[in-house]
Amino acid sequence: MSSVAAPSAAESRKLGDGASATRRLAAILLMDVAGYSRLISEDESATLKALKGHLKELIRPEIAQHDGRVVKTTGDGVLAEFSSAVQAVTCALEIQRQMIERNAATPAPRRLEFRIGVNLAEVVFEDGDVFGDGVNVAARLENLANPNGVCVSDDVYRHVRGKVRSEFEDLGAQTLKGIAEQVRVFRTKSAVGDATVEHRPAKDTSRSRSLSQIPWVAVLPFDNLSGDPEQGYFSDGITNDLITDLSKFSELAVIASHSVFTYKGKSARIEDVARELGVRYVVEGSVQRSGDTVRINVQLIEAATGVHLWSDRYKRPLVDLFTLCDEIIDRLVATLVARVEMSERERVMRKPIESLEAYDHCLRGRELWWLWEENANRTAQEHFRKAIELDPSFALAYRSLSYVLIQAGCAGWASSAQAVVEEGRDLAERAVALGPADFENYGQLGFACLYSRDFDRSLECYRKAVALNPNSPDLLADMADALVHVGKTAEGVAMIQQAKQLNPLASDWYDWVIGIAAFFDGRYEEALDALNRVGNTSSFLRCDLAATYVRLGRMEEARATAEDILRDQPNYRISSALLTPFKNPKVTQGFVADLKLAGLPE
């Protein structure tokens, strides 16, 4: 039981009646010492001395370093508040990691081992103290934590998943003492130090804060240009929705809304904002409602250079406000994520190879896999294996290696297509185990299952991924591909069109899916047109083109395409490469027959 007690809801309302009371959203961290009463009874002097040392040398500095504030300490308990859930959990994990190191030389019975709970809620601030049910929930979470462990609520978990280097187990909905509604709880799987000692996030010295390698983004409050202050809620809503949906992408870290809203109405230089928030990218925009029309301007800025990486303008009739907001937010999110990823790859490609970290190796590898070229694929594999060597808990590296291995099998570059599919599936399973809340891990497992011909599992994984994040156009395109291959072409085409609408920067491989769908449905001219729009010269694509030419009776072009494949890959054999994985065996048999007619050896 924590020594920092929180008042009841009724007491909180009473305490919040004063003029000095304010309410705001905050991440509340509560911690206490496991077995504190026993330690005090055995050696009060030594226990108090050790506790004071930890507070002075570790706990208070770490909380301050992560932009938190110690509200109070009582006995063995500490109550702190943060404006960011990511910062609160990162701080908790770092305290636990260092406590394990500090305890290493202390006999086990005399070690001070903390339990930490973190909750995100609207709480009452009055006279420097914090009150409310949100504090109570944090106290209950603390009680559920293991020694050296951390427990968080589902609200916190949604903000931090994929952004902190620790695995959490889902304890399900818990009935907490004194809390009316059940709370879903997540707990670190093992002593935090065991999982994170080797993977401590890098330091950003400009803010003295602990950050992961992934890019941080701040979405500044959109300006209300409507001329009516009452319309401010609309621009604020756009800002909040954009922050919420961007946070679903594990390869971005997004500053929480209550932090960025401190800049609302202020004229601040982008470089100052970026330095103060510790971000690499800043999004800013404006909203103007005029009569039956709404105009939204948005731009993405690279903070270090001040370069405007992307901008767009939306003008829409104001028919259904909520539908309009959803449409614009979905497109904004998809485009912003794609543009940040492009910028990150460009940035990493300029770095010397010897200075690359795990995340950098992943970006280098991802830049290469788009080439669909054998040597590039081999080098990409090396980058992903190096990333895993540097960081064995990095799910992105596992799922990326899974993809390029299967890619090698599809293109006929692997000595055994079956072996790379099996390894690729194992790697994707590992990625899901490391990051079960990351939609991209489930998406890659869906891809691996598709090529291992486990069609039901493939669609199941894709559905889980889309449930986690329905705003990723690449994910929708991948699921569309799976739907087409199992024969659900109409559903697949509808989904790929949705992906293209979401992302105006859409890759041309989206047309590959449209081409396969048209081939499956017997619309061969449409299939040929779509496949020719794909800027890809791999044998995998050229097999699809060769089969399409055969169906159209254009045998000269079919044979020329097959000759191109054999010129580049003299050892290519139909039986040794992964082919387009149609679920219907008759479709697959017909496809193989087409390739033989085109002149490819079995």
C-alpha positions as CSV (number, residue, x, y, z in Angstrom):
1,M,0.0,0.0,0.0
2,S,1.4,3.4,-1.0
3,S,2.3,5.8,1.7
4,V,1.0,8.6,-0.5
5,A,-2.7,8.4,0.0
6,A,-5.2,9.9,-2.4
7,P,-8.6,11.3,-1.3
8,S,-11.9,9.9,-2.3
9,A,-13.8,11.4,-5.3
10,A,-16.1,13.2,-2.9
11,E,-13.1,14.7,-1.1
12,S,-11.6,15.7,-4.4
13,R,-14.7,17.6,-5.4
14,K,-14.7,19.4,-2.1
15,L,-11.0,20.2,-2.3
16,G,-11.6,21.5,-5.9
17,D,-14.2,24.0,-4.9
18,G,-11.6,26.7,-4.0
19,A,-10.7,29.5,-6.3
20,S,-7.1,28.2,-6.6
21,A,-8.2,24.8,-7.9
22,T,-7.7,23.9,-11.5
23,R,-8.3,20.8,-13.5
24,R,-6.1,19.4,-16.3
25,L,-5.0,16.2,-17.9
26,A,-1.8,14.8,-16.4
27,A,0.2,11.6,-16.2
28,I,0.3,10.6,-12.5
29,L,3.2,8.5,-11.2
30,L,3.0,6.9,-7.8
31,M,5.8,4.7,-6.3
32,D,6.5,3.0,-3.0
33,V,9.0,0.5,-1.6
34,A,7.9,-3.2,-1.5
35,G,8.2,-4.6,2.0
36,Y,8.9,-1.2,3.5
37,S,7.4,-2.0,6.9
38,R,9.7,-5.1,7.3
39,L,12.8,-3.1,6.2
40,I,12.0,-0.3,8.8
41,S,11.4,-2.8,11.6
42,E,14.7,-4.6,10.9
43,D,16.9,-1.5,10.5
44,E,15.1,1.8,10.6
45,S,18.3,4.0,10.4
46,A,19.8,2.2,7.4
47,T,16.5,2.0,5.5
48,L,15.8,5.7,5.9
49,K,19.4,6.6,4.9
50,A,19.2,4.4,1.8
51,L,15.8,5.8,0.9
52,K,16.9,9.4,1.2
53,G,20.0,8.7,-0.9
54,H,17.8,7.2,-3.7
55,L,15.4,10.1,-3.6
56,K,18.2,12.7,-3.8
57,E,20.6,11.0,-6.2
58,L,18.2,9.2,-8.5
59,I,14.4,9.7,-8.2
60,R,14.1,13.5,-8.0
61,P,16.7,14.1,-10.7
62,E,15.1,11.5,-13.1
63,I,11.7,13.0,-12.6
64,A,13.0,16.5,-13.3
65,Q,15.0,15.2,-16.3
66,H,11.8,13.8,-17.8
67,D,9.9,17.1,-17.4
68,G,8.0,15.9,-14.3
69,R,7.3,17.4,-10.9
70,V,7.5,15.8,-7.5
71,V,4.2,16.7,-5.9
72,K,4.9,15.2,-2.5
73,T,6.8,12.4,-0.7
74,T,5.4,10.7,2.4
75,G,7.2,7.9,4.1
76,D,8.3,5.6,1.3
77,G,5.9,7.0,-1.2
78,V,6.5,9.5,-4.1
79,L,3.8,11.2,-6.1
80,A,4.8,13.0,-9.3
81,E,3.0,14.5,-12.2
82,F,4.0,14.8,-15.9
83,S,2.5,16.4,-18.9
84,S,3.4,13.4,-21.1
85,A,2.5,9.7,-20.5
86,V,5.6,8.7,-22.6
87,Q,7.8,10.8,-20.3
88,A,6.2,9.4,-17.2
89,V,6.7,5.8,-18.2
90,T,10.2,6.4,-19.6
91,C,11.1,7.9,-16.3
92,A,9.6,5.0,-14.4
93,L,11.5,2.5,-16.5
94,E,14.7,4.4,-16.1
95,I,14.3,4.6,-12.3
96,Q,13.7,0.9,-12.1
97,R,16.7,0.1,-14.4
98,Q,19.1,2.2,-12.3
99,M,17.6,0.9,-9.0
100,I,18.6,-2.6,-10.1
101,E,22.1,-1.4,-10.7
102,R,22.2,0.5,-7.4
103,N,21.0,-2.6,-5.5
104,A,23.5,-5.0,-7.1
105,A,26.0,-4.8,-4.2
106,T,23.3,-4.9,-1.5
107,P,22.2,-8.2,0.1
108,A,18.8,-9.2,-1.2
109,P,16.9,-8.9,2.1
110,R,18.1,-5.3,2.5
111,R,17.4,-4.0,-1.0
112,L,14.9,-1.2,-1.6
113,E,12.8,-2.3,-4.5
114,F,10.1,0.1,-5.8
115,R,6.7,-0.6,-7.3
116,I,5.4,2.1,-9.7
117,G,2.0,2.8,-11.1
118,V,1.2,5.3,-13.9
119,N,-2.2,6.6,-14.8
120,L,-3.4,9.3,-17.3
121,A,-6.4,11.3,-16.2
122,E,-7.9,14.7,-15.5
123,V,-7.1,15.6,-12.0
124,V,-7.5,18.6,-9.6
125,F,-4.5,20.8,-8.8
126,E,-4.8,22.9,-5.7
127,D,-2.2,24.6,-3.5
128,G,0.5,22.5,-5.1
129,D,-1.2,19.2,-4.4
130,V,-3.0,16.8,-6.7
131,F,-6.4,15.1,-6.1
132,G,-9.0,12.9,-7.7
133,D,-9.9,9.5,-8.9
134,G,-7.0,9.6,-11.4
135,V,-4.6,9.6,-8.4
136,N,-6.5,6.8,-6.8
137,V,-6.2,4.7,-9.9
138,A,-2.4,5.3,-9.9
139,A,-2.2,4.1,-6.3
140,R,-4.1,0.9,-7.2
141,L,-1.8,0.3,-10.2
142,E,1.2,0.7,-7.9
143,N,-0.2,-2.1,-5.7
144,L,-0.5,-4.4,-8.7
145,A,3.1,-3.8,-9.8
146,N,5.9,-6.3,-9.1
147,P,9.0,-5.2,-7.2
148,N,11.2,-3.5,-9.8
149,G,8.2,-3.3,-12.1
150,V,5.7,-0.8,-13.5
151,C,1.9,-1.0,-14.0
152,V,0.0,1.3,-16.3
153,S,-3.6,1.9,-17.2
154,D,-4.9,1.3,-20.7
155,D,-5.0,5.0,-21.4
156,V,-1.3,5.2,-20.6
157,Y,-0.5,2.0,-22.6
158,R,-2.2,3.4,-25.7
159,H,0.1,6.4,-25.6
160,V,3.4,4.5,-24.9
161,R,3.1,1.3,-26.9
162,G,5.9,1.1,-29.3
163,K,7.6,4.1,-27.8
164,V,9.3,2.7,-24.8
165,R,11.6,-0.3,-24.6
166,S,9.8,-2.6,-22.4
167,E,7.4,-5.5,-22.8
168,F,4.0,-5.3,-21.1
169,E,1.6,-8.1,-20.3
170,D,-2.2,-7.4,-20.5
171,L,-3.8,-8.2,-17.1
172,G,-7.2,-7.5,-18.5
173,A,-9.9,-5.4,-16.8
174,Q,-9.4,-5.2,-13.1
175,T,-11.7,-4.2,-10.3
176,L,-9.8,-1.6,-8.3
177,K,-10.6,-0.8,-4.7
178,G,-12.6,2.5,-4.4
179,I,-12.9,2.8,-8.3
180,A,-16.4,2.5,-9.7
181,E,-15.5,1.3,-13.2
182,Q,-13.1,-1.5,-14.1
183,V,-9.7,-0.5,-15.4
184,R,-7.7,-2.4,-18.0
185,V,-4.2,-2.9,-16.6
186,F,-0.8,-3.6,-18.3
187,R,2.3,-4.7,-16.3
188,T,5.9,-5.1,-17.2
189,K,6.6,-8.7,-17.8
190,S,9.7,-9.0,-15.7
191,A,12.0,-6.8,-13.6
192,V,12.5,-3.7,-15.8
193,G,16.2,-3.8,-15.6
194,D,16.3,-7.3,-17.1
195,A,14.7,-6.0,-20.3
196,T,16.1,-2.6,-20.6
197,V,19.7,-2.4,-19.3
198,E,21.1,-2.9,-22.8
199,H,18.6,-0.8,-24.6
200,R,18.6,2.5,-22.8
201,P,17.2,5.3,-25.0
202,A,19.6,7.9,-26.4
203,K,19.9,11.3,-24.7
204,D,18.8,14.5,-26.2
205,T,21.2,16.9,-24.5
206,S,19.3,20.0,-25.6
207,R,16.5,19.0,-23.3
208,S,18.3,16.6,-21.0
209,R,15.5,14.1,-21.6
210,S,15.6,10.5,-22.5
211,L,14.3,9.8,-26.0
212,S,14.2,6.7,-28.2
213,Q,15.8,6.8,-31.6
214,I,12.5,7.3,-33.4
215,P,11.6,10.8,-34.7
216,W,9.5,13.0,-32.4
217,V,6.8,15.2,-33.8
218,A,4.9,18.1,-32.3
219,V,1.5,19.2,-33.7
220,L,1.0,22.8,-32.8
221,P,-2.5,24.0,-32.1
222,F,-4.1,24.9,-35.5
223,D,-4.9,28.6,-35.8
224,N,-8.6,29.6,-35.9
225,L,-8.9,32.0,-38.8
226,S,-12.7,32.1,-38.8
227,G,-12.9,35.5,-37.1
228,D,-15.1,34.1,-34.4
229,P,-13.4,33.0,-31.1
230,E,-16.3,30.6,-30.5
231,Q,-15.1,28.5,-33.5
232,G,-11.8,27.8,-31.6
233,Y,-13.2,24.4,-30.5
234,F,-13.2,23.3,-34.2
235,S,-9.5,24.0,-34.8
236,D,-8.7,22.5,-31.4
237,G,-10.6,19.4,-32.3
238,I,-8.7,19.0,-35.5
239,T,-5.4,19.4,-33.6
240,N,-6.4,16.8,-30.9
241,D,-7.6,14.3,-33.5
242,L,-4.5,14.6,-35.5
243,I,-2.3,14.0,-32.4
244,T,-4.4,11.0,-31.4
245,D,-4.3,9.3,-34.8
246,L,-0.6,10.0,-35.4
247,S,0.2,8.4,-32.0
248,K,-1.0,5.0,-33.4
249,F,2.1,4.8,-35.6
250,S,4.8,3.1,-33.6
251,E,7.6,4.7,-35.7
252,L,6.6,8.2,-34.6
253,A,6.7,9.7,-31.1
254,V,4.1,12.4,-30.8
255,I,4.1,15.1,-28.1
256,A,0.9,15.0,-26.0
257,S,-1.8,17.6,-26.6
258,H,-1.6,19.2,-23.2
259,S,2.0,20.0,-23.8
260,V,1.6,21.6,-27.3
261,F,-1.5,23.5,-26.2
262,T,0.8,25.7,-24.0
263,Y,1.8,27.3,-27.3
264,K,-1.8,28.2,-28.3
265,G,-2.2,31.8,-29.3
266,K,1.5,32.5,-29.0
267,S,3.9,33.6,-31.7
268,A,6.8,31.2,-31.4
269,R,9.7,30.4,-33.7
270,I,9.7,26.8,-35.0
271,E,13.3,26.2,-33.9
272,D,12.5,27.4,-30.4
273,V,9.4,25.1,-30.2
274,A,11.5,22.2,-31.4
275,R,14.3,22.8,-28.9
276,E,11.9,23.2,-26.0
277,L,9.9,20.1,-26.9
278,G,12.8,18.1,-28.1
279,V,11.3,17.2,-31.5
280,R,12.6,16.8,-35.0
281,Y,9.4,17.7,-36.9
282,V,6.7,20.3,-36.3
283,V,3.3,20.3,-37.9
284,E,1.4,23.6,-38.0
285,G,-1.8,24.6,-39.7
286,S,-4.9,26.8,-39.7
287,V,-8.7,26.3,-40.0
288,Q,-11.2,28.7,-41.4
289,R,-14.9,28.2,-41.5
290,S,-16.8,30.6,-43.7
291,G,-20.5,30.1,-44.4
292,D,-20.9,26.5,-45.7
293,T,-17.2,26.1,-46.5
294,V,-14.2,25.0,-44.4
295,R,-10.6,25.6,-45.4
296,I,-7.7,23.8,-43.7
297,N,-4.0,24.6,-44.4
298,V,-1.3,22.3,-43.0
299,Q,2.5,22.0,-43.3
300,L,5.2,19.7,-42.1
301,I,8.5,21.4,-41.1
302,E,11.9,19.9,-40.4
303,A,12.9,21.8,-37.3
304,A,16.7,21.7,-37.7
305,T,16.7,23.3,-41.2
306,G,13.4,25.1,-41.2
307,V,12.6,23.4,-44.5
308,H,8.9,22.9,-45.4
309,L,8.9,19.2,-46.3
310,W,5.2,19.1,-47.3
311,S,2.1,21.3,-47.3
312,D,-1.4,21.0,-48.5
313,R,-4.7,22.9,-48.6
314,Y,-8.2,21.5,-48.2
315,K,-11.4,23.2,-49.1
316,R,-14.6,21.4,-48.5
317,P,-18.3,22.1,-48.4
318,L,-19.5,21.9,-44.8
319,V,-22.2,19.3,-45.2
320,D,-21.5,16.8,-42.4
321,L,-19.0,18.3,-40.0
322,F,-18.0,15.1,-38.3
323,T,-17.6,13.1,-41.6
324,L,-15.6,16.0,-43.1
325,C,-13.3,16.0,-40.1
326,D,-12.7,12.3,-40.2
327,E,-12.0,12.5,-44.0
328,I,-9.5,15.3,-43.6
329,I,-7.8,13.8,-40.5
330,D,-7.4,10.4,-42.1
331,R,-5.7,11.9,-45.2
332,L,-3.5,14.2,-43.1
333,V,-2.3,11.4,-41.0
334,A,-1.5,9.1,-43.9
335,T,0.4,11.8,-45.8
336,L,2.3,13.1,-42.7
337,V,3.5,9.7,-41.7
338,A,4.6,8.9,-45.3
339,R,6.5,12.2,-45.6
340,V,8.3,11.9,-42.2
341,E,9.4,8.4,-43.2
342,M,10.8,9.7,-46.5
343,S,12.6,12.4,-44.6
344,E,14.0,10.0,-42.1
345,R,15.4,7.7,-44.8
346,E,17.0,10.6,-46.5
347,R,18.5,11.8,-43.3
348,V,20.0,8.4,-42.4
349,M,21.4,7.8,-45.9
350,R,23.6,10.9,-45.3
351,K,25.1,9.4,-42.1
352,P,28.4,7.4,-42.3
353,I,27.8,3.6,-41.9
354,E,30.0,3.4,-38.8
355,S,27.7,5.8,-36.9
356,L,24.4,3.9,-37.6
357,E,22.3,2.8,-34.7
358,A,19.7,0.0,-34.8
359,Y,16.9,2.3,-36.0
360,D,19.2,3.8,-38.6
361,H,20.1,0.4,-40.0
362,C,16.4,-0.3,-40.3
363,L,15.8,2.8,-42.3
364,R,18.8,2.1,-44.6
365,G,17.4,-1.4,-45.2
366,R,13.9,-0.1,-45.9
367,E,15.3,2.4,-48.4
368,L,16.9,-0.6,-50.2
369,W,13.9,-3.0,-50.3
370,W,11.9,-0.6,-52.5
371,L,14.5,-1.2,-55.3
372,W,13.5,-4.9,-55.7
373,E,17.0,-5.7,-56.8
374,E,19.0,-8.8,-55.7
375,N,22.1,-7.0,-54.3
376,A,20.0,-4.4,-52.6
377,N,17.9,-7.1,-51.0
378,R,21.0,-8.8,-49.7
379,T,22.4,-5.6,-48.3
380,A,19.0,-4.8,-46.7
381,Q,19.1,-8.2,-44.9
382,E,22.5,-7.3,-43.5
383,H,21.2,-4.0,-42.2
384,F,18.3,-5.7,-40.4
385,R,20.4,-8.4,-38.9
386,K,22.8,-5.8,-37.7
387,A,19.9,-3.9,-36.1
388,I,18.8,-7.1,-34.3
389,E,22.4,-7.6,-33.1
390,L,22.5,-4.0,-31.7
391,D,19.0,-4.3,-30.2
392,P,17.6,-7.8,-29.8
393,S,14.3,-6.4,-28.6
394,F,13.7,-4.2,-31.6
395,A,10.4,-5.5,-33.3
396,L,10.9,-3.2,-36.3
397,A,14.1,-5.0,-37.2
398,Y,12.5,-8.5,-37.0
399,R,9.5,-7.6,-39.1
400,S,11.7,-5.8,-41.7
401,L,14.0,-8.8,-42.0
402,S,10.9,-11.0,-42.4
403,Y,9.7,-8.9,-45.3
404,V,13.0,-8.9,-47.3
405,L,13.5,-12.6,-46.8
406,I,10.1,-13.3,-48.3
407,Q,10.8,-10.7,-51.0
408,A,13.9,-12.7,-51.9
409,G,11.8,-15.9,-52.2
410,C,9.3,-14.1,-54.4
411,A,12.0,-12.8,-56.8
412,G,13.9,-16.1,-57.0
413,W,17.0,-14.8,-55.2
414,A,16.9,-17.3,-52.3
415,S,18.4,-20.8,-52.5
416,S,15.2,-22.2,-50.9
417,A,12.0,-20.3,-51.2
418,Q,10.4,-22.5,-48.5
419,A,13.2,-21.8,-46.1
420,V,12.9,-18.1,-46.3
421,V,9.2,-18.2,-45.9
422,E,9.5,-20.3,-42.8
423,E,12.2,-18.0,-41.3
424,G,10.2,-14.9,-42.4
425,R,7.1,-16.2,-40.5
426,D,9.2,-17.0,-37.4
427,L,10.6,-13.5,-37.5
428,A,7.1,-11.9,-37.8
429,E,5.9,-14.0,-34.9
430,R,8.8,-12.7,-32.9
431,A,7.9,-9.1,-33.8
432,V,4.4,-9.6,-32.6
433,A,5.6,-11.2,-29.4
434,L,7.9,-8.1,-28.8
435,G,5.2,-5.6,-29.8
436,P,1.7,-7.0,-29.6
437,A,0.1,-3.6,-29.7
438,D,1.9,-2.5,-32.9
439,F,-0.3,-2.8,-36.0
440,E,2.7,-3.2,-38.3
441,N,3.9,-6.3,-36.6
442,Y,0.5,-8.0,-37.1
443,G,0.5,-6.7,-40.7
444,Q,3.8,-8.3,-41.4
445,L,2.7,-11.6,-39.8
446,G,-0.4,-11.4,-42.1
447,F,2.0,-11.0,-45.1
448,A,4.2,-13.9,-44.0
449,C,1.1,-16.2,-43.4
450,L,-0.2,-15.3,-46.9
451,Y,3.0,-16.5,-48.5
452,S,3.1,-19.6,-46.3
453,R,-0.5,-20.2,-47.6
454,D,-2.1,-20.0,-44.2
455,F,-4.9,-17.8,-45.6
456,D,-7.2,-17.7,-42.7
457,R,-4.5,-16.7,-40.3
458,S,-3.3,-14.1,-42.7
459,L,-6.7,-12.3,-42.8
460,E,-7.0,-12.7,-39.1
461,C,-3.7,-10.9,-38.5
462,Y,-4.6,-8.2,-41.0
463,R,-7.9,-7.6,-39.3
464,K,-6.1,-7.2,-35.9
465,A,-3.7,-4.8,-37.5
466,V,-6.5,-2.7,-39.0
467,A,-8.4,-2.7,-35.7
468,L,-5.2,-1.3,-34.1
469,N,-4.8,1.4,-36.8
470,P,-7.3,1.9,-39.5
471,N,-5.5,5.0,-40.9
472,S,-2.4,3.3,-42.4
473,P,-2.7,3.3,-46.2
474,D,0.1,0.8,-46.6
475,L,-1.6,-1.6,-44.2
476,L,-4.9,-1.3,-46.1
477,A,-3.0,-2.0,-49.4
478,D,-1.4,-5.1,-47.9
479,M,-4.7,-6.4,-46.6
480,A,-6.3,-5.6,-50.0
481,D,-3.6,-7.8,-51.6
482,A,-4.5,-10.7,-49.2
483,L,-8.2,-10.3,-50.0
484,V,-7.6,-10.4,-53.7
485,H,-5.5,-13.6,-53.4
486,V,-8.2,-15.4,-51.4
487,G,-10.8,-14.5,-54.1
488,K,-12.4,-11.5,-52.4
489,T,-11.5,-9.1,-55.3
490,A,-14.3,-6.6,-54.9
491,E,-13.5,-6.1,-51.3
492,G,-9.8,-5.9,-52.0
493,V,-10.2,-3.3,-54.8
494,A,-12.4,-1.2,-52.6
495,M,-9.8,-1.3,-49.9
496,I,-6.9,-0.4,-52.2
497,Q,-8.9,2.5,-53.5
498,Q,-9.4,3.7,-49.9
499,A,-5.6,3.4,-49.4
500,K,-5.0,5.5,-52.5
501,Q,-7.4,8.2,-51.4
502,L,-5.8,8.3,-47.9
503,N,-2.3,8.8,-49.3
504,P,-1.7,11.1,-52.2
505,L,2.0,10.1,-51.9
506,A,0.9,6.5,-52.5
507,S,3.5,4.1,-53.9
508,D,3.0,2.7,-57.3
509,W,2.9,-0.8,-55.9
510,Y,-0.7,-0.1,-55.0
511,D,-1.4,-0.6,-58.7
512,W,0.1,-4.0,-58.5
513,V,-2.8,-5.1,-56.3
514,I,-5.3,-3.6,-58.7
515,G,-3.5,-5.5,-61.5
516,I,-3.7,-8.8,-59.7
517,A,-7.4,-8.2,-58.9
518,A,-8.2,-7.5,-62.6
519,F,-6.2,-10.7,-63.6
520,F,-8.1,-12.8,-61.2
521,D,-11.4,-11.5,-62.5
522,G,-10.5,-12.0,-66.2
523,R,-10.1,-8.3,-67.0
524,Y,-6.7,-8.7,-68.6
525,E,-6.4,-5.4,-70.4
526,E,-7.1,-3.6,-67.1
527,A,-4.6,-5.9,-65.4
528,L,-1.9,-5.1,-68.0
529,D,-2.5,-1.4,-67.7
530,A,-2.2,-1.5,-63.9
531,L,0.8,-3.7,-63.9
532,N,2.6,-1.5,-66.4
533,R,2.1,1.5,-64.0
534,V,4.2,-0.3,-61.3
535,G,7.8,1.1,-61.4
536,N,9.3,-2.3,-60.7
537,T,11.4,-4.6,-62.8
538,S,11.6,-7.6,-60.5
539,S,11.0,-11.1,-61.9
540,F,8.1,-11.4,-59.5
541,L,6.2,-8.5,-61.3
542,R,7.4,-9.7,-64.8
543,C,5.9,-13.1,-64.1
544,D,2.5,-11.4,-63.6
545,L,3.0,-9.4,-66.8
546,A,4.1,-12.6,-68.8
547,A,1.0,-14.4,-67.6
548,T,-1.2,-11.5,-68.5
549,Y,0.2,-11.3,-72.0
550,V,-0.5,-15.0,-72.4
551,R,-4.1,-14.5,-71.4
552,L,-4.4,-11.7,-74.0
553,G,-2.9,-13.9,-76.7
554,R,0.1,-11.6,-77.1
555,M,2.6,-14.4,-77.1
556,E,5.5,-12.5,-78.6
557,E,5.4,-10.0,-75.7
558,A,4.9,-12.9,-73.2
559,R,8.0,-14.7,-74.5
560,A,10.0,-11.4,-74.6
561,T,9.1,-10.8,-70.9
562,A,10.2,-14.4,-70.0
563,E,13.5,-13.9,-71.9
564,D,14.1,-10.7,-69.9
565,I,13.7,-12.6,-66.7
566,L,16.1,-15.4,-67.8
567,R,18.6,-12.8,-69.0
568,D,18.8,-11.3,-65.6
569,Q,18.4,-14.6,-63.7
570,P,19.7,-17.5,-65.8
571,N,18.9,-20.0,-63.0
572,Y,15.3,-18.8,-62.5
573,R,12.9,-21.7,-62.2
574,I,9.1,-21.5,-61.6
575,S,9.3,-24.3,-59.0
576,S,12.0,-22.6,-57.0
577,A,10.4,-19.2,-56.6
578,L,7.4,-18.0,-54.6
579,L,4.6,-17.3,-57.0
580,T,1.5,-15.1,-56.6
581,P,-0.2,-17.0,-53.7
582,F,-3.8,-17.6,-55.0
583,K,-5.9,-19.6,-52.6
584,N,-7.8,-21.3,-55.4
585,P,-5.4,-24.1,-56.6
586,K,-7.0,-24.0,-60.1
587,V,-6.1,-20.3,-60.4
588,T,-2.5,-21.2,-59.4
589,Q,-2.3,-24.1,-61.9
590,G,-3.5,-21.8,-64.7
591,F,-1.0,-19.2,-63.7
592,V,1.9,-21.7,-63.8
593,A,0.7,-23.0,-67.2
594,D,0.8,-19.4,-68.5
595,L,4.4,-19.0,-67.3
596,K,5.4,-22.2,-69.1
597,L,3.7,-21.1,-72.3
598,A,5.7,-17.8,-72.0
599,G,8.9,-19.9,-71.9
600,L,9.9,-20.0,-68.3
601,P,11.4,-23.3,-67.2
602,E,9.6,-25.4,-64.6
